Amino acid sequence: MAVTTTPTPAIAHDLVSTLLLGVTTCQRPLLLERLLASLAACEGLESCFDRVVIIDNEAPGTAAKAARTARLPIPVDYRVEHTRGFSSARNAVLDARAPGEAVCFIDDDEVATPGWAMAMQQAHIAHPRDVIMGSIRVEHAGWPSHRTQLPEGSLIRHNHASTGNTLFPSWLWDDATLRFDPRFDRSGSEDLDLLLRIEDLGGAIRWWPSAACIEPAQPERAGFDNYLMVLEAAAARYAGIMRARRERRLRLTASGLWKTTSGSVIAAVTRGDRRDEARRVATLGRGILTGLTTPLNLESRYKRNQ
């Protein structure tokens, strides 16, 4: 199944846009309350964002109270999206935007640091045409902390970005008329598919670590084995998308075989941190090979994690 559109020329659009903050949520009202409280504590939120759109992806809407009681210095636009899915919820944010508005997504299981809003606005002013990816510090127990050691403003590729804590310029929606593909509603990786299409159009993605968020620990996600499960599934979806796009298949095959073999061998003869790293490499390789050798399964995951 093809999962991309035919590339078309990008249209120049270099104006700094007003910023819309988009939050999608489903059955996680306490996490949403925590996020909104962190946004209320952000320095200069009202000078950076015009409003926040909260999309509740569950009827009758478990997030209504959190949205209604949020003490934010900007208007809150609460809406319910009845079609369940990652892409449908994010597209509902796009439906709420006005022409010329850039959209910044932040996930409901994150919290913003005090300087987040100002840093995101400064990044957009410096690079109004580019996608801006802020940093996310994951604090789940047992998960490794992989931090991108790049200077602020560095260009990164699709495989180092996501839609969590990310600002998308207005030209993507107004001129290129992009949308999140609803075929990824249940599987996730709608962000990877979109970022690949943005790169097809000549769009750039920039790393902006000072626009920092934290993903606080959640007991149900604790443990290195949980991390490996998430990693393998993500690697399989990535390889499946690249296979469908007929891109990098030989390179990914070689990489998957090497990672699986070398990681498994090293994990068998080492202990401690070195063994964990070898297991991570082997798991990544297995995920890649799974994605390359089996049909792309867009029904494989629907654990709400927007």
PASEBA-1860 file (N, C-alpha, C; in nm, 3 decimals):
! residues 306
1> MAVTTTPT> 0.085/-0.119/0.000/0.000/0.000/0.000/0.088/0.124/0.000 ~ 0.062/0.214/-0.091/0.140/0.338/-0.094/0.096/0.428/0.019 ~ 0.191/0.498/0.081/0.157/0.583/0.194/0.211/0.723/0.175 ~ 0.227/0.766/0.050/0.276/0.900/0.024/0.207/0.957/-0.098 ~ 0.217/1.086/-0.115/0.160/1.150/-0.232/0.271/1.192/-0.325 ~ 0.235/1.220/-0.449/0.334/1.265/-0.545/0.385/1.403/-0.505 ~ 0.519/1.420/-0.493/0.572/1.550/-0.450/0.532/1.661/-0.546 ~ 0.499/1.776/-0.490/0.472/1.894/-0.569/0.560/2.006/-0.519
9> PAIAHDLV> 0.590/2.105/-0.602/0.681/2.211/-0.561/0.627/2.288/-0.441 ~ 0.714/2.316/-0.346/0.675/2.396/-0.231/0.658/2.541/-0.273 ~ 0.568/2.611/-0.206/0.540/2.750/-0.237/0.607/2.837/-0.132 ~ 0.679/2.937/-0.174/0.750/3.024/-0.080/0.651/3.096/0.011 ~ 0.682/3.098/0.138/0.596/3.165/0.235/0.685/3.197/0.355 ~ 0.741/3.316/0.359/0.844/3.348/0.456/0.795/3.438/0.569 ~ 0.664/3.462/0.578/0.615/3.552/0.679/0.601/3.480/0.813 ~ 0.635/3.552/0.920/0.611/3.499/1.053/0.461/3.493/1.077
17> STLLLGVT> 0.411/3.381/1.127/0.269/3.359/1.145/0.228/3.375/1.290 ~ 0.099/3.399/1.311/0.046/3.385/1.446/0.047/3.237/1.481 ~ 0.054/3.207/1.610/0.075/3.069/1.654/-0.050/3.015/1.724 ~ -0.091/2.897/1.679/-0.201/2.823/1.740/-0.140/2.703/1.812 ~ -0.180/2.683/1.937/-0.132/2.569/2.015/-0.237/2.459/2.010 ~ -0.197/2.340/1.963/-0.290/2.229/1.949/-0.258/2.115/2.044 ~ -0.360/2.067/2.115/-0.347/1.954/2.208/-0.453/1.852/2.174 ~ -0.413/1.728/2.149/-0.509/1.619/2.129/-0.503/1.527/2.250
25> TCQRPLLL> -0.619/1.475/2.290/-0.624/1.395/2.412/-0.736/1.293/2.402 ~ -0.724/1.185/2.478/-0.829/1.083/2.481/-0.816/1.004/2.610 ~ -0.917/1.015/2.696/-0.928/0.936/2.818/-0.812/0.960/2.914 ~ -0.752/1.079/2.911/-0.642/1.108/3.002/-0.660/1.248/3.064 ~ -0.773/1.270/3.134/-0.800/1.404/3.186/-0.699/1.453/3.288 ~ -0.645/1.362/3.370/-0.548/1.405/3.470/-0.417/1.450/3.405 ~ -0.375/1.378/3.301/-0.254/1.421/3.229/-0.278/1.554/3.160 ~ -0.397/1.572/3.104/-0.428/1.698/3.039/-0.426/1.813/3.140
33> ERLLASLA> -0.482/1.791/3.258/-0.479/1.895/3.361/-0.336/1.932/3.396 ~ -0.250/1.833/3.406/-0.108/1.860/3.437/-0.043/1.942/3.327 ~ -0.069/1.906/3.201/-0.013/1.983/3.090/-0.062/2.127/3.094 ~ -0.192/2.146/3.110/-0.248/2.281/3.109/-0.193/2.365/3.224 ~ -0.169/2.302/3.339/-0.109/2.375/3.450/0.033/2.420/3.416 ~ 0.107/2.335/3.346/0.243/2.375/3.307/0.240/2.487/3.204 ~ 0.141/2.486/3.116/0.129/2.594/3.018/0.094/2.726/3.087 ~ 0.009/2.717/3.190/-0.027/2.838/3.264/0.095/2.900/3.332
41> ACEGLESC> 0.194/2.817/3.363/0.315/2.866/3.429/0.423/2.910/3.331 ~ 0.396/2.897/3.201/0.495/2.938/3.101/0.510/3.090/3.098 ~ 0.631/3.134/3.084/0.659/3.277/3.074/0.611/3.329/2.938 ~ 0.528/3.433/2.939/0.489/3.501/2.816/0.403/3.420/2.723 ~ 0.326/3.325/2.776/0.243/3.241/2.688/0.149/3.327/2.604 ~ 0.091/3.431/2.665/-0.007/3.514/2.595/0.055/3.599/2.485 ~ 0.184/3.623/2.491/0.251/3.700/2.386/0.303/3.610/2.274 ~ 0.297/3.479/2.296/0.350/3.384/2.197/0.240/3.313/2.119
49> FDRVVIID> 0.130/3.279/2.187/0.022/3.202/2.125/-0.109/3.280/2.134 ~ -0.187/3.275/2.026/-0.316/3.342/2.024/-0.422/3.265/2.103 ~ -0.417/3.131/2.096/-0.517/3.049/2.163/-0.470/2.905/2.163 ~ -0.538/2.823/2.241/-0.510/2.679/2.244/-0.636/2.605/2.202 ~ -0.620/2.509/2.113/-0.730/2.422/2.070/-0.708/2.285/2.132 ~ -0.807/2.240/2.209/-0.802/2.108/2.271/-0.901/2.018/2.199 ~ -0.850/1.911/2.140/-0.935/1.814/2.071/-0.950/1.691/2.157 ~ -1.070/1.668/2.203/-1.103/1.551/2.284/-1.148/1.441/2.189
57> NEAPGTAA> -1.072/1.332/2.184/-1.101/1.226/2.088/-1.188/1.117/2.149 ~ -1.275/1.158/2.240/-1.371/1.064/2.298/-1.503/1.136/2.323 ~ -1.611/1.073/2.285/-1.743/1.124/2.321/-1.793/1.042/2.440 ~ -1.853/1.101/2.540/-1.900/1.240/2.550/-1.796/1.342/2.590 ~ -1.671/1.304/2.602/-1.569/1.404/2.625/-1.520/1.411/2.768 ~ -1.422/1.328/2.802/-1.371/1.325/2.938/-1.281/1.444/2.969 ~ -1.239/1.518/2.867/-1.148/1.630/2.888/-1.221/1.763/2.906 ~ -1.354/1.760/2.903/-1.431/1.885/2.906/-1.404/1.965/3.034
65> KAARTARL> -1.400/1.898/3.149/-1.379/1.969/3.275/-1.240/2.032/3.279 ~ -1.139/1.957/3.237/-1.002/2.011/3.238/-0.991/2.133/3.148 ~ -1.056/2.128/3.033/-1.053/2.243/2.942/-1.128/2.362/3.000 ~ -1.241/2.334/3.064/-1.325/2.441/3.117/-1.259/2.511/3.236 ~ -1.185/2.437/3.316/-1.127/2.494/3.437/-0.982/2.539/3.419 ~ -0.929/2.526/3.299/-0.789/2.566/3.275/-0.772/2.716/3.302 ~ -0.669/2.749/3.376/-0.641/2.890/3.407/-0.530/2.941/3.316 ~ -0.563/2.958/3.190/-0.466/3.003/3.092/-0.491/3.149/3.056
73> PIPVDYRV> -0.384/3.222/3.021/-0.401/3.363/2.983/-0.443/3.382/2.838 ~ -0.475/3.272/2.769/-0.520/3.278/2.630/-0.650/3.199/2.618 ~ -0.732/3.227/2.515/-0.858/3.155/2.499/-0.837/3.005/2.477 ~ -0.929/2.926/2.529/-0.927/2.780/2.512/-1.047/2.742/2.425 ~ -1.017/2.676/2.312/-1.119/2.629/2.219/-1.128/2.477/2.233 ~ -1.232/2.429/2.302/-1.249/2.286/2.327/-1.344/2.225/2.225 ~ -1.300/2.116/2.162/-1.384/2.049/2.062/-1.373/1.897/2.080 ~ -1.477/1.828/2.035/-1.477/1.681/2.037/-1.466/1.631/1.894
81> EHTRGFSS> -1.372/1.540/1.870/-1.359/1.473/1.741/-1.408/1.330/1.758 ~ -1.517/1.296/1.689/-1.583/1.168/1.711/-1.514/1.053/1.638 ~ -1.437/1.081/1.533/-1.364/0.975/1.465/-1.238/0.946/1.543 ~ -1.230/0.824/1.599/-1.118/0.790/1.684/-0.993/0.767/1.600 ~ -0.884/0.827/1.640/-0.759/0.802/1.570/-0.661/0.917/1.581 ~ -0.535/0.883/1.569/-0.427/0.981/1.581/-0.439/1.090/1.475 ~ -0.452/1.050/1.349/-0.458/1.148/1.241/-0.585/1.231/1.247 ~ -0.698/1.168/1.275/-0.824/1.241/1.278/-0.823/1.349/1.386
89> ARNAVLDA> -0.766/1.317/1.502/-0.760/1.417/1.609/-0.669/1.533/1.570 ~ -0.556/1.504/1.510/-0.465/1.612/1.470/-0.525/1.694/1.355 ~ -0.594/1.628/1.264/-0.660/1.703/1.157/-0.770/1.794/1.211 ~ -0.831/1.756/1.322/-0.932/1.842/1.383/-0.869/1.972/1.434 ~ -0.744/1.965/1.479/-0.672/2.087/1.515/-0.655/2.175/1.392 ~ -0.616/2.113/1.281/-0.598/2.189/1.156/-0.730/2.251/1.111 ~ -0.841/2.180/1.132/-0.971/2.235/1.094/-1.007/2.359/1.176 ~ -0.950/2.369/1.296/-0.981/2.481/1.385/-0.896/2.604/1.357
97> RAPGEAVC> -0.791/2.589/1.280/-0.699/2.702/1.257/-0.757/2.799/1.155 ~ -0.708/2.922/1.164/-0.743/3.024/1.065/-0.632/3.031/0.961 ~ -0.661/3.076/0.839/-0.555/3.092/0.739/-0.442/3.178/0.793 ~ -0.320/3.133/0.768/-0.204/3.207/0.813/-0.152/3.168/0.950 ~ -0.225/3.080/1.020/-0.180/3.039/1.153/-0.086/2.920/1.144 ~ 0.030/2.931/1.208/0.117/2.815/1.229/0.060/2.734/1.345 ~ 0.090/2.606/1.346/0.035/2.516/1.447/0.149/2.451/1.524 ~ 0.142/2.461/1.656/0.238/2.394/1.743/0.164/2.286/1.821
105> FIDDDEVA> 0.204/2.160/1.802/0.144/2.049/1.875/0.227/2.020/2.000 ~ 0.158/1.995/2.109/0.221/1.946/2.231/0.134/1.833/2.284 ~ 0.195/1.723/2.325/0.119/1.605/2.364/0.068/1.617/2.508 ~ -0.043/1.548/2.534/-0.106/1.563/2.665/-0.030/1.493/2.777 ~ 0.066/1.405/2.744/0.145/1.341/2.850/0.277/1.414/2.875 ~ 0.289/1.533/2.820/0.409/1.614/2.842/0.377/1.730/2.936 ~ 0.481/1.792/2.987/0.467/1.920/3.057/0.568/2.017/2.996 ~ 0.528/2.141/2.983/0.615/2.243/2.926/0.700/2.305/3.036
113> TPGWAMAM> 0.825/2.334/3.005/0.910/2.405/3.099/0.877/2.554/3.093 ~ 0.915/2.631/3.196/0.875/2.772/3.200/0.914/2.854/3.078 ~ 1.028/2.826/3.017/1.073/2.905/2.903/1.031/2.850/2.769 ~ 0.945/2.747/2.769/0.911/2.678/2.645/0.846/2.769/2.541 ~ 0.744/2.844/2.580/0.668/2.924/2.484/0.756/3.030/2.419 ~ 0.836/3.099/2.497/0.922/3.204/2.443/1.025/3.144/2.347 ~ 1.080/3.028/2.383/1.180/2.965/2.296/1.118/2.921/2.164 ~ 0.995/2.867/2.168/0.929/2.823/2.046/0.898/2.943/1.955
121> QQAHIAHP> 0.853/3.053/2.015/0.826/3.172/1.934/0.954/3.227/1.872 ~ 1.063/3.232/1.949/1.190/3.282/1.897/1.240/3.196/1.782 ~ 1.220/3.064/1.793/1.261/2.974/1.685/1.181/3.003/1.558 ~ 1.051/3.026/1.574/0.967/3.055/1.457/1.004/3.188/1.393 ~ 1.036/3.287/1.473/1.079/3.416/1.419/1.210/3.401/1.342 ~ 1.301/3.321/1.395/1.430/3.302/1.330/1.418/3.219/1.202 ~ 1.323/3.123/1.200/1.309/3.032/1.086/1.160/3.014/1.055 ~ 1.093/3.117/1.002/0.947/3.112/0.988/0.896/3.008/0.889
129> RDVIMGSI> 0.981/2.960/0.801/0.938/2.862/0.701/0.961/2.717/0.746 ~ 1.037/2.697/0.852/1.081/2.562/0.888/0.998/2.501/1.000 ~ 0.994/2.370/1.001/0.939/2.295/1.113/1.037/2.307/1.230 ~ 0.985/2.330/1.350/1.069/2.343/1.468/1.038/2.228/1.564 ~ 1.141/2.149/1.594/1.126/2.037/1.686/1.191/2.071/1.819 ~ 1.110/2.084/1.925/1.165/2.107/2.057/1.211/1.977/2.122 ~ 1.279/1.989/2.234/1.332/1.871/2.302/1.228/1.814/2.399 ~ 1.237/1.682/2.422/1.149/1.613/2.516/1.237/1.522/2.603
137> RVEHAGWP> 1.238/1.546/2.733/1.313/1.460/2.825/1.218/1.356/2.882 ~ 1.243/1.231/2.846/1.158/1.120/2.890/1.208/1.069/3.025 ~ 1.117/1.057/3.121/1.156/1.021/3.257/1.101/0.887/3.303 ~ 1.054/0.803/3.210/1.004/0.672/3.250/1.116/0.588/3.311 ~ 1.090/0.525/3.423/1.192/0.444/3.489/1.239/0.332/3.397 ~ 1.370/0.317/3.389/1.427/0.210/3.307/1.449/0.244/3.162 ~ 1.403/0.362/3.119/1.422/0.402/2.980/1.555/0.476/2.968 ~ 1.632/0.447/2.863/1.759/0.520/2.845/1.731/0.665/2.807
145> SHRTQLPE> 1.825/0.750/2.838/1.811/0.893/2.804/1.901/0.924/2.687 ~ 1.843/0.923/2.567/1.917/0.955/2.445/1.888/1.101/2.410 ~ 1.986/1.185/2.426/1.969/1.327/2.396/2.047/1.365/2.271 ~ 1.982/1.440/2.183/2.047/1.485/2.061/2.145/1.596/2.095 ~ 2.273/1.570/2.072/2.376/1.667/2.105/2.408/1.751/1.981 ~ 2.314/1.840/1.948/2.332/1.927/1.832/2.308/2.071/1.874 ~ 2.375/2.166/1.810/2.351/2.307/1.843/2.209/2.348/1.808 ~ 2.159/2.450/1.878/2.026/2.503/1.851/2.016/2.552/1.707
153> GSLIRHNH> 1.909/2.513/1.640/1.888/2.554/1.502/1.944/2.457/1.400 ~ 2.006/2.347/1.445/2.061/2.249/1.351/1.950/2.183/1.271 ~ 1.980/2.153/1.145/1.886/2.080/1.060/1.889/1.932/1.098 ~ 1.770/1.872/1.110/1.758/1.729/1.138/1.667/1.666/1.034 ~ 1.662/1.534/1.033/1.578/1.462/0.938/1.452/1.409/1.005 ~ 1.364/1.354/0.922/1.235/1.306/0.967/1.245/1.202/1.079 ~ 1.350/1.119/1.075/1.362/1.011/1.173/1.408/1.059/1.310 ~ 1.436/1.187/1.324/1.472/1.243/1.454/1.366/1.340/1.504
161> ASTGNTLF> 1.248/1.338/1.444/1.144/1.434/1.480/1.011/1.361/1.499 ~ 0.912/1.434/1.550/0.778/1.379/1.572/0.681/1.496/1.575 ~ 0.556/1.471/1.614/0.462/1.582/1.626/0.448/1.629/1.770 ~ 0.506/1.559/1.865/0.502/1.604/2.003/0.602/1.717/2.023 ~ 0.557/1.833/2.070/0.643/1.949/2.091/0.706/1.996/1.960 ~ 0.623/2.014/1.860/0.671/2.052/1.727/0.583/2.161/1.668 ~ 0.647/2.260/1.608/0.576/2.371/1.542/0.585/2.354/1.391 ~ 0.469/2.365/1.326/0.460/2.351/1.181/0.419/2.485/1.119
169> PSWLWDDA> 0.497/2.538/1.023/0.467/2.669/0.965/0.338/2.668/0.883 ~ 0.281/2.785/0.865/0.149/2.794/0.803/0.148/2.753/0.657 ~ 0.260/2.767/0.586/0.259/2.735/0.443/0.228/2.587/0.417 ~ 0.260/2.502/0.513/0.231/2.359/0.495/0.081/2.334/0.483 ~ 0.003/2.412/0.556/-0.141/2.392/0.555/-0.211/2.481/0.451 ~ -0.163/2.605/0.434/-0.228/2.699/0.343/-0.189/2.676/0.198 ~ -0.059/2.659/0.172/-0.011/2.650/0.035/0.001/2.506/-0.013 ~ 0.061/2.420/0.068/0.078/2.280/0.028/-0.044/2.195/0.062
177> TLRFDPRF> -0.135/2.250/0.144/-0.261/2.184/0.183/-0.238/2.042/0.237 ~ -0.136/2.026/0.319/-0.108/1.896/0.377/-0.209/1.863/0.487 ~ -0.227/1.733/0.508/-0.311/1.681/0.616/-0.242/1.555/0.670 ~ -0.281/1.515/0.791/-0.237/1.386/0.843/-0.319/1.277/0.775 ~ -0.251/1.171/0.732/-0.316/1.064/0.657/-0.401/0.978/0.750 ~ -0.533/0.971/0.729/-0.619/0.894/0.819/-0.593/0.744/0.818 ~ -0.516/0.696/0.721/-0.482/0.554/0.722/-0.394/0.517/0.842 ~ -0.334/0.618/0.905/-0.251/0.595/1.023/-0.327/0.620/1.153
185> DRSGSEDL> -0.460/0.629/1.145/-0.540/0.658/1.263/-0.513/0.560/1.377 ~ -0.505/0.433/1.347/-0.498/0.332/1.452/-0.357/0.283/1.479 ~ -0.267/0.300/1.386/-0.132/0.247/1.404/-0.035/0.347/1.464 ~ -0.062/0.476/1.448/0.040/0.575/1.479/0.137/0.590/1.363 ~ 0.244/0.667/1.385/0.342/0.703/1.282/0.285/0.799/1.179 ~ 0.170/0.860/1.210/0.118/0.964/1.123/0.212/1.082/1.115 ~ 0.293/1.102/1.221/0.389/1.211/1.220/0.504/1.181/1.124 ~ 0.554/1.057/1.125/0.661/1.019/1.032/0.616/1.036/0.887
193> DLLLRIED> 0.496/0.988/0.856/0.444/1.001/0.720/0.436/1.148/0.679 ~ 0.385/1.233/0.767/0.374/1.376/0.735/0.510/1.439/0.716 ~ 0.605/1.409/0.804/0.738/1.469/0.796/0.810/1.427/0.668 ~ 0.790/1.304/0.624/0.847/1.260/0.497/0.789/1.341/0.381 ~ 0.660/1.365/0.384/0.598/1.444/0.278/0.642/1.590/0.283 ~ 0.667/1.641/0.402/0.722/1.776/0.414/0.860/1.783/0.350 ~ 0.941/1.683/0.374/1.073/1.679/0.311/1.062/1.665/0.159 ~ 0.962/1.589/0.113/0.939/1.579/-0.031/0.917/1.716/-0.094
201> LGGAIRWW> 0.854/1.806/-0.018/0.824/1.940/-0.067/0.941/2.037/-0.049 ~ 1.051/1.989/0.004/1.166/2.075/0.027/1.166/2.143/0.163 ~ 1.074/2.104/0.251/1.068/2.163/0.384/1.183/2.118/0.471 ~ 1.221/2.203/0.566/1.332/2.175/0.657/1.279/2.159/0.799 ~ 1.351/2.078/0.877/1.317/2.054/1.018/1.437/2.098/1.101 ~ 1.413/2.180/1.201/1.522/2.231/1.285/1.504/2.188/1.430 ~ 1.617/2.156/1.491/1.624/2.113/1.630/1.638/2.236/1.719 ~ 1.548/2.247/1.820/1.549/2.365/1.907/1.535/2.318/2.053
209> PSAACIEP> 1.645/2.275/2.114/1.636/2.212/2.246/1.589/2.303/2.358 ~ 1.607/2.435/2.343/1.562/2.524/2.452/1.410/2.532/2.460 ~ 1.338/2.491/2.355/1.192/2.476/2.361/1.164/2.339/2.422 ~ 1.183/2.332/2.553/1.193/2.202/2.621/1.064/2.161/2.689 ~ 1.032/2.033/2.672/0.923/1.969/2.744/0.977/1.847/2.818 ~ 0.899/1.800/2.913/0.932/1.680/2.989/0.816/1.582/2.976 ~ 0.848/1.455/2.958/0.747/1.349/2.964/0.766/1.277/3.097 ~ 0.691/1.316/3.200/0.712/1.258/3.333/0.685/1.108/3.336
217> AQPERAGF> 0.743/1.045/3.437/0.732/0.900/3.451/0.587/0.855/3.466 ~ 0.555/0.744/3.400/0.425/0.679/3.415/0.451/0.534/3.454 ~ 0.396/0.486/3.565/0.427/0.350/3.613/0.400/0.242/3.509 ~ 0.293/0.258/3.431/0.259/0.154/3.334/0.357/0.147/3.218 ~ 0.441/0.247/3.202/0.539/0.246/3.094/0.681/0.219/3.144 ~ 0.695/0.193/3.273/0.827/0.174/3.332/0.891/0.043/3.285 ~ 1.023/0.042/3.284/1.097/-0.079/3.255/1.161/-0.079/3.118 ~ 1.280/-0.137/3.113/1.356/-0.142/2.988/1.285/-0.227/2.883
225> DNYLMVLE> 1.217/-0.332/2.926/1.146/-0.417/2.830/1.033/-0.340/2.762 ~ 0.963/-0.254/2.837/0.860/-0.169/2.775/0.921/-0.076/2.672 ~ 1.037/-0.021/2.705/1.106/0.066/2.609/1.139/-0.011/2.481 ~ 1.190/-0.134/2.497/1.226/-0.213/2.379/1.103/-0.246/2.295 ~ 0.990/-0.272/2.358/0.868/-0.302/2.284/0.826/-0.182/2.199 ~ 0.831/-0.063/2.258/0.797/0.059/2.184/0.895/0.081/2.070 ~ 1.023/0.060/2.098/1.127/0.079/1.996/1.108/-0.015/1.878 ~ 1.082/-0.143/1.904/1.067/-0.239/1.796/0.946/-0.207/1.709
233> AAAARYAG> 0.834/-0.170/1.772/0.715/-0.135/1.695/0.738/-0.012/1.609 ~ 0.806/0.088/1.664/0.833/0.209/1.588/0.927/0.181/1.471 ~ 1.029/0.098/1.494/1.121/0.063/1.386/1.050/-0.013/1.275 ~ 0.958/-0.101/1.311/0.883/-0.176/1.210/0.796/-0.083/1.127 ~ 0.729/0.012/1.192/0.645/0.104/1.116/0.730/0.192/1.024 ~ 0.845/0.237/1.075/0.933/0.319/0.992/0.978/0.242/0.868 ~ 1.027/0.119/0.888/1.074/0.040/0.774/0.960/0.007/0.680 ~ 0.839/-0.017/0.735/0.725/-0.046/0.649/0.688/0.073/0.562
241> IMRARRER> 0.694/0.192/0.619/0.664/0.312/0.540/0.770/0.332/0.431 ~ 0.896/0.314/0.466/1.002/0.331/0.366/0.991/0.223/0.257 ~ 0.951/0.104/0.296/0.930/-0.002/0.196/0.818/0.036/0.101 ~ 0.708/0.089/0.155/0.596/0.130/0.071/0.634/0.245/-0.022 ~ 0.723/0.330/0.024/0.770/0.442/-0.058/0.880/0.400/-0.156 ~ 0.924/0.276/-0.145/1.032/0.222/-0.230/1.160/0.304/-0.214 ~ 1.193/0.333/-0.088/1.312/0.412/-0.057/1.400/0.338/0.044 ~ 1.530/0.341/0.025/1.630/0.295/0.121/1.613/0.148/0.158
249> RLRLTASG> 1.553/0.067/0.073/1.523/-0.070/0.114/1.649/-0.154/0.129 ~ 1.744/-0.140/0.036/1.868/-0.217/0.047/1.949/-0.174/0.168 ~ 1.957/-0.043/0.190/2.034/0.007/0.305/1.970/-0.037/0.436 ~ 1.837/-0.031/0.441/1.769/-0.072/0.563/1.782/-0.223/0.586 ~ 1.779/-0.302/0.479/1.797/-0.447/0.494/1.933/-0.478/0.554 ~ 2.037/-0.416/0.498/2.173/-0.438/0.549/2.184/-0.393/0.694 ~ 2.125/-0.277/0.724/2.131/-0.226/0.860/2.056/-0.317/0.957 ~ 1.938/-0.364/0.917/1.860/-0.453/1.003/1.931/-0.582/1.033
257> LWKTTSGS> 1.993/-0.642/0.930/2.066/-0.767/0.950/2.186/-0.747/1.041 ~ 2.261/-0.640/1.018/2.381/-0.614/1.099/2.343/-0.585/1.244 ~ 2.244/-0.503/1.266/2.204/-0.468/1.402/2.153/-0.591/1.477 ~ 2.071/-0.671/1.410/2.016/-0.790/1.475/2.126/-0.887/1.515 ~ 2.217/-0.912/1.422/2.323/-1.010/1.446/2.423/-0.961/1.549 ~ 2.477/-0.841/1.526/2.581/-0.791/1.616/2.525/-0.764/1.755 ~ 2.403/-0.708/1.762/2.343/-0.681/1.892/2.317/-0.808/1.970 ~ 2.267/-0.911/1.905/2.236/-1.037/1.973/2.362/-1.103/2.026
265> VIAAVTRG> 2.469/-1.101/1.946/2.595/-1.163/1.987/2.653/-1.090/2.108 ~ 2.657/-0.958/2.101/2.715/-0.881/2.211/2.630/-0.894/2.337 ~ 2.498/-0.895/2.323/2.410/-0.909/2.439/2.430/-1.042/2.509 ~ 2.468/-1.145/2.433/2.486/-1.279/2.490/2.613/-1.291/2.573 ~ 2.708/-1.202/2.555/2.839/-1.218/2.623/2.872/-1.099/2.712 ~ 2.780/-1.007/2.732/2.808/-0.890/2.815/2.702/-0.874/2.923 ~ 2.726/-0.779/3.013/2.633/-0.751/3.121/2.617/-0.601/3.138 ~ 2.520/-0.565/3.219/2.504/-0.425/3.256/2.464/-0.335/3.142
273> DRRDEARR> 2.517/-0.212/3.145/2.479/-0.112/3.046/2.515/-0.155/2.905 ~ 2.628/-0.224/2.890/2.668/-0.266/2.756/2.570/-0.370/2.700 ~ 2.522/-0.458/2.786/2.423/-0.556/2.741/2.293/-0.487/2.703 ~ 2.250/-0.389/2.783/2.128/-0.316/2.750/2.139/-0.246/2.615 ~ 2.253/-0.185/2.589/2.272/-0.117/2.461/2.270/-0.218/2.346 ~ 2.331/-0.334/2.366/2.330/-0.437/2.263/2.188/-0.487/2.238 ~ 2.111/-0.504/2.344/1.971/-0.544/2.327/1.892/-0.438/2.251 ~ 1.921/-0.312/2.278/1.854/-0.203/2.207/1.885/-0.211/2.058
281> VATLGRGI> 2.012/-0.233/2.024/2.052/-0.241/1.884/1.985/-0.360/1.815 ~ 1.986/-0.475/1.882/1.925/-0.595/1.823/1.774/-0.577/1.804 ~ 1.710/-0.513/1.900/1.566/-0.488/1.890/1.534/-0.395/1.774 ~ 1.615/-0.293/1.759/1.599/-0.202/1.646/1.613/-0.276/1.515 ~ 1.711/-0.364/1.506/1.730/-0.442/1.384/1.613/-0.533/1.355 ~ 1.561/-0.599/1.458/1.446/-0.688/1.437/1.325/-0.609/1.388 ~ 1.306/-0.492/1.445/1.194/-0.409/1.401/1.207/-0.370/1.255 ~ 1.327/-0.330/1.215/1.351/-0.293/1.076/1.320/-0.410/0.983
289> LTGLTTPL> 1.370/-0.528/1.015/1.348/-0.644/0.929/1.201/-0.683/0.924 ~ 1.131/-0.670/1.036/0.987/-0.698/1.036/0.914/-0.604/0.942 ~ 0.947/-0.476/0.949/0.881/-0.379/0.862/0.910/-0.398/0.716 ~ 1.029/-0.452/0.686/1.068/-0.472/0.546/1.012/-0.600/0.486 ~ 0.976/-0.696/0.570/0.939/-0.828/0.519/0.792/-0.863/0.538 ~ 0.716/-0.777/0.605/0.574/-0.804/0.623/0.494/-0.684/0.574 ~ 0.369/-0.704/0.535/0.288/-0.591/0.489/0.275/-0.486/0.598 ~ 0.273/-0.361/0.556/0.257/-0.251/0.650/0.122/-0.263/0.719
297> NLESRYKR> 0.125/-0.284/0.851/0.004/-0.307/0.927/-0.041/-0.176/0.991 ~ -0.144/-0.117/0.936/-0.194/0.009/0.989/-0.301/-0.011/1.095 ~ -0.321/-0.136/1.137/-0.416/-0.165/1.244/-0.344/-0.220/1.367 ~ -0.211/-0.207/1.371/-0.132/-0.279/1.471/-0.134/-0.217/1.609 ~ -0.166/-0.089/1.622/-0.154/-0.024/1.752/-0.261/0.083/1.766 ~ -0.333/0.074/1.874/-0.423/0.184/1.905/-0.425/0.204/2.055 ~ -0.308/0.220/2.109/-0.295/0.258/2.250/-0.284/0.410/2.248 ~ -0.378/0.476/2.309/-0.385/0.621/2.295/-0.261/0.686/2.354
305> NQ> -0.188/0.757/2.270/-0.064/0.817/2.316/-0.041/0.947/2.242 ~ -0.143/1.029/2.232/-0.133/1.152/2.157/-0.066/1.259/2.240
END
